[in-house]
Amino acid sequence: MKVLILSCSTGGGHNSCARYIEQEFRKNKIEANFINYLSLVGEKQAKRAEKLYLKSVSGNGKIFKIVYKIGELYNKTRIKSPVYFFNSLNKKRLLKYIKNNNYDLVVCTHLFPALSMTKIKKKNDIPLINVATDYECIPFWNETKPDDFIIPSDLLIESFTKKRIKKEVLKPLGIPVSSSFKKVSKSLVLPDDKEIVLITSGSMGFGKLNDIVKLILKRIKNIYLLVVCGNNVNLYNSLKKIKNKNLIVIGFTDKMNELMKRSKVIITKPGGLTTTEVATLHKPLIHMMPIPGVENYNAKFYSENKMSLCANNEEEIINDIKKILNDKNLEKEIVDNQKKIINENSASDFVKYIVEKYMKKNKDIV
């Protein structure tokens, strides 16, 4: 069996999840390839879509919030969305690519390719697996027709069925995080004479971190503050100018699992994939700076299930850090709930499920 994994470069989480799935398939000696769906429909179109996304989430995501709310309202009309029609136009190119490369099954970690695949499936018997990378059913997922829909938790089944997703296709296996992510090597040189508080703002480095960092350094003296800026060069350069022996600044890194594992507390915006990575490593978590829309739902799911604290302003961030550092019972409660609700073997369980349902059915066992 040969598997095609499709995502879009509109934020790091969808792509990271796709890469985890690709990695897990290959670990099990199953041929799998991750492709940016937008690159199949044309480079100009891909760049335009990425540019529009980045603009929509700038300025604390005010534009994205409006777009997301419009999507939620439009979704209730049960009229096919413009998003569906836009992506259905790409069906010929995508189908040609699938057939030319002899793919047997398609996994989508992003809505756009899933919509295109839904149009393709009307006349072609190609298994489609959707993978939700957030703790909420986002607008227009209900316009897709997957054979299986992988969701983060059984606690979200009702949320997805309310959005008209058939219950029988929902598989609460968790947001896939590769089994290799948990295998942490101690390769980085980090100080160990004080606890480390890690701030990661996602792959693009969103948010007003500069002021928050200065405030934490001023108010909490007995920690190292480790900040990962992602691809935000301006943020990195700004933070490097701060002269404080307790501040450690890192740009883009492929060692996030080690940084998380070696930290006492992790502060992050509530992206679905990053949040799941933290929970997989069983670390006390503080959510801040959500991009308005689905990230609010992610933070709500975690905080309501006592898997994180949610800080709405700078003062709450300070207080929440102090709470976790000083309260062993709170730390244990957060970690215990993460272990109970979040599947730390999500990617390997996903691959096992695919093998059982699709490969053995076709007697195509590796």
N, C-alpha and C positions, 0 to 999 in steps of 0.2 A: 504493500500500500504506500502511496505517495501523498503527502499532506501539504496543502497550501495554506499558509497563515497570513491573513490580511489585516492591516491596521492603517492608521493615518497619522501623519506627523502634526497633530494638533494637540500638543502637550505630550510630555514624556511617558505618562502612565500607560496609555494604550500600547505604545511601541515596546515598552519594557515588558509588559505582560506577554506580548506576542513573542518576544525573544526568549522569555522563560519557557513558553510552550514549545518553541522550536528546539531549545536546548534539551528539554526533557524527552521529547520524541527521539532526538538523535542519541541521547544517552541510552535509550532503549532500542537502538539500532533500527529506527524507523525513519525513512527518508522524509524530511520536512524542510520547507523553505518559507522564511518570512519575507514578505514583499510589502512595500508601501503602496497601497491601493491607488493613491493619487498619482504615483509615477507611471502607472499603467494607463491612466486616462490623459496623460500629457504633462510635461514638465511645467509649462506656463500655468496650467490650471492648478497644479500642485502648489506652486509657489504663491499663487494668488490666494488659495485657500488658507495656507499657513499664515500669510501676511494678515488676512482678515481676522483670523483667530487671535493672533498676537495683539492686534489693535483692540479687539473686543474685550480682552482681559486686562488691558492697561487701565490706569486710573482706578485701581482697586476693583476692576471688573464691572463697572457700572453698566457698560454697554452689554456685556455678556449676560448680566442679570436680566435686563430688559428682553433680550433675545430669548433667554431660557423661559421666562414667564409667558411670552407670546407663544412659544412652542407648547407649553403645558396647556394653555387655553385652546390653541388650535387643535391639539390632540383630542380634546373632548368633543369636537364637532363630528368626529368619525369620517371626515372627508379626507381623502388621500392628500398628503402634504406636498408642498413644492419640493421638499427635501427628497421625498420618494421619487418624484418625477425626474428631478435632476440626476439622481444616481441611476435610475432605470435607463437613462440615455447611454450609460456606459456599458450596458450588458453585452453588446457585441464584442467590444475589445476584451472585456474580462473573460467571456466564454472562449474566445479564440485563444487567449493565453492559457487557460485551463486545459483545453484540448491539445494544444500544441506541445504542452509540457507533461501531458498524461497524469494529471492530478486526479485522485480518486475521492478526495474529501477536502472540504474547505472550512477553516476555522476563522471566525471574524471577531476581533477584539474591539472593533469600532462599528458604529451604526452605519456609516456610509457604504462600505463594501457589503454589509449584510443586506441592505436595501437593494443593491444591485444584484446580489445573489438570489434574492427572493424573486425578482423578475425572471432571472435565468431559470430557476427551478420550476416555473410554470410549464416549461417544455423540455426540461432536461433533468434526469434523475441523478443529481449530484448531491450527496449528503452535505448539509450545512449545520455547523455548530456555532451558535452565538456564545460569547463570553462577556458577561457584564463586568466592568472594571470599577464600578461604584456601588455604594450601598443604597441604591434607589433605582427604580425603573425610569430611565430618562425618557423624555418625549420621543415618540415615533419608533421605539423598539417594537411596539405592538403592530407596526406595519410590516415587520419581517415575519417570515414563515420558516423557522429553523426546525430541524429534526430534533435537536436538543438545545436547551438554553442553560448554560452554566451560570449559576448565581452565587453570591457570596455566602449566604446562610439560609437555613430553613426558616429563620425568623422573618425572612423577607418574601416568603411565598405569597402571602396575602397581598403585599404591596404590588407584586408583579401581576397577580391574577386580577386585581382591581383595575389594572391598566390593559386588561383584555389579552393577557398572555395565557395560553392554555396551561393548566396545571400539570398535565401529563408530560409536557416537554421540559419542565423546570427540574434541574438537577443541582441541589445545593452543595456543590463540592468545594466552594470557596474560590476566591480570586487566585488564579494560578501564580505561585511563587516557586521558582525552581528549587529542587532539593539541594542544589549546590550552594544556595544563598545561606543556608544554615551552617555550612561547613566553613567556619571562620578561622583563618590563619592569623597569627600575631606577627604581621609583617611591617606594620607602621611604628615609627618611633613617637610615642605619646607619653607625656608625663603621668606619673601614677601616685604622686604624693597628695593629690586632692581629687575629689569627685569631678567627673566631666559632665557638663550639660551641653548637649548637642542641639544646635538649631539648623534645620534644613528647610529651605523654602521651595523645594521642587526643582525640576530640571531647568526652569527658566529664571529662578531666583526672584520671584515676585515679592512685593510687600515693602513696607517702610522699615526695613530691618535696621538701618543705621541708628535711628533713635532708640529702638528697642535694645540693641546691643549695648549702647552707652549706658542706658538705664540699669540694665542687669549688672553690668560691671560696677556701677556706682553703688547699687543696693545690696548685692550679694558678693561678699569678698572671698569666701572660702571655697571657691570652685574655679575650675578652668572652663571658660566658655568657648566651645568649638563651633565655628560657623562655616557651613558649606554653602557657597554662593552659586553653585551650578554654573550655567553659562553667562551669568550676569557679571560682565567684566567691570562695569561701573561700580557695582556694589563691592566687588572684590577690592578694587583700587581704593575706594572710600574707606573700607574697614581696615585696610593695611596701614592707613595713616594714623590710626588710633594707637597711641603708645600706652600699652597696658600689658604687663607680663602674664596676666591671666587670660588673654585673648589669643586664640589660635584660629587663623583664617585659611580656608582651603577653597580652591575654585572647583572645577569639574573633577570628579574622581570616580574610579571604578572600584573603590574599596568601601562603599557605603555600608556593607554588611559588617565589616570590622569596626568602622567608626560607631555604628549603632550598638554593636555588642559590647564595646568597651566604654560606653557612656552610661551614666547613672539615670539620666532623664533625657527624653527626646522631645523637642518642640518642633512641630511641623505644620504646614498648611494641610488641611484634610483631603488630600488627594487619595483616591481609593487604593492605588497600588502602593504608594509610600506608606500609608497607614497600615496596610496588610503586612508589609515587610517588617514594620516595627513590632506588630503583634506576633508575627511568626518567630521573632527573636525574644519575645516575652519581656518587653521593656516598658516602664512607666512612660506614659504619653500625654503630652499637652497639645491640644489643637489650637491653632490661631490662624488669622488671616485667610479665611476661606474665600475662593473666587465665588461670588454670589451665584447661586443655582445649585447644582448637584453637590458641591462640596459642603454646603450647609447641611444637606441630608446625611452625608458621611459623618460629619461631626456629631450630629444629633443621634445617629445610630450608635456610635461609640460611647458617647457620654451617657445616654439613657440606659445602656447596658453596662455601665460602670467599667468600661475598658479604657477610658481616657478622661481627662479633665478638659474643659473647653473654656478658653480665655477670650473674652470679647474686647479687652482693651489692655493697655500696657500694665496697669496696676494689677489686673487679674493674672497676668503672666508672672509677675514677680511673686505674688501670693501663692500661685499654684506651684511654682518651683520650690518655694519654702515648705509648702505642705508635704510634697513628696519627699524632699530631703530629710524632713524631720518626723515623718509618720510612717513607720515600718508597716503598720496595719493597712494603711491606704495603698502603699506600694504593692503589698501582697494581694489586696483585693483587685486592683487593676490587672495585675499579671494573671491571677487565677481565673478571672473572667475572660481574658484573652485566650487562655488555654482551653476554656470550656466552649467558647463560641467560634473561634477562628481555627480553621483547619490548617495546621502547619505542614501538612503533606498534600496540599491542594494540587500542585502540578503533577506529582506522581500518581495521585488518585485519578486525575483527569485522563492521563495517558492510559492507565489501567482500564478505565471505563471505555475508552475508544477501542482498545484492543478487544475487550470482551464483546462489545456490541457490533463493531464494524469489521474488524479483521477476522475474528473467528467465524463470523457469519459467512464471510467470503472464503474461508479456509486459507487465508493469506497470513499465516502466523510466521513471524520471524523467529 
